[in-house]
Amino acid sequence: MSVEIDPNLSYDAALAQLERILEQLESGELPLEQTLALYEEGAALAKLCSARLDEAELRVREWQAGDQPAPFNGWQES
């Protein structure tokens, strides 16, 4: 059985869904079939989140000249 996740789901939305699934799974009160279905959905959401983070990393690297990290000289938290 394959779970279909909306490919246009944002990272934040996918992460929120994944967190809800984890809460349900951690409760330990679900029947086996529902546990397996939620696990499969969670795995698909985790894969989507990972892809979104990879995309973000690529975008940041495009902004950095010569694939070097941007310096944080003079940067400080407010």
C-alpha positions in Angstrom: 0.0 0.0 0.0 1.4 3.4 -1.0 0.5 6.6 0.7 0.0 9.7 -1.5 1.2 12.9 -0.1 0.4 16.2 -1.7 3.7 17.1 -3.5 2.9 20.8 -3.1 2.7 20.6 0.7 5.0 23.1 2.4 7.7 22.0 4.8 5.9 23.5 7.7 2.6 21.8 6.9 4.3 18.4 6.3 6.2 18.8 9.6 3.0 19.6 11.5 1.3 16.5 10.0 4.3 14.4 10.9 4.2 15.7 14.5 0.5 14.8 14.8 1.2 11.3 13.5 4.1 10.8 16.0 1.9 11.8 18.9 -0.7 9.2 17.8 1.9 6.5 17.3 3.5 7.3 20.7 0.2 6.9 22.5 0.4 3.1 21.8 -3.4 2.9 21.8 -3.9 2.2 18.1 -4.8 -1.1 16.4 -2.0 -2.6 14.4 -3.5 -1.7 10.9 -3.9 1.9 11.9 -0.4 2.0 13.3 1.0 0.6 10.1 -0.9 3.1 8.0 0.2 6.0 10.1 3.8 4.8 10.1 3.7 4.7 6.3 2.2 8.1 6.1 4.8 9.5 8.5 7.6 7.9 6.5 6.3 9.6 3.3 6.0 13.0 5.2 9.5 12.6 6.6 10.8 12.0 3.0 9.0 15.1 1.8 10.4 17.2 4.7 13.9 16.0 3.8 13.4 16.9 0.2 12.2 20.4 1.2 15.3 20.9 3.4 17.6 19.7 0.5 15.9 22.2 -1.8 16.4 25.0 0.7 20.1 24.1 1.1 20.5 24.2 -2.7 18.9 27.7 -2.8 21.2 29.0 -0.1 24.3 27.5 -1.9 23.2 29.4 -5.0 23.4 32.7 -3.1 26.9 32.0 -1.8 29.7 32.8 -4.1 32.1 29.9 -4.8 30.0 27.6 -2.7 31.6 29.1 0.4 29.7 29.8 3.6 28.6 33.4 4.1 30.6 35.1 6.8 28.8 36.1 10.0 31.3 38.8 11.0 29.6 41.5 13.1 26.4 39.4 13.3 24.8 39.1 16.7 21.5 38.0 18.1 19.1 40.7 19.1 
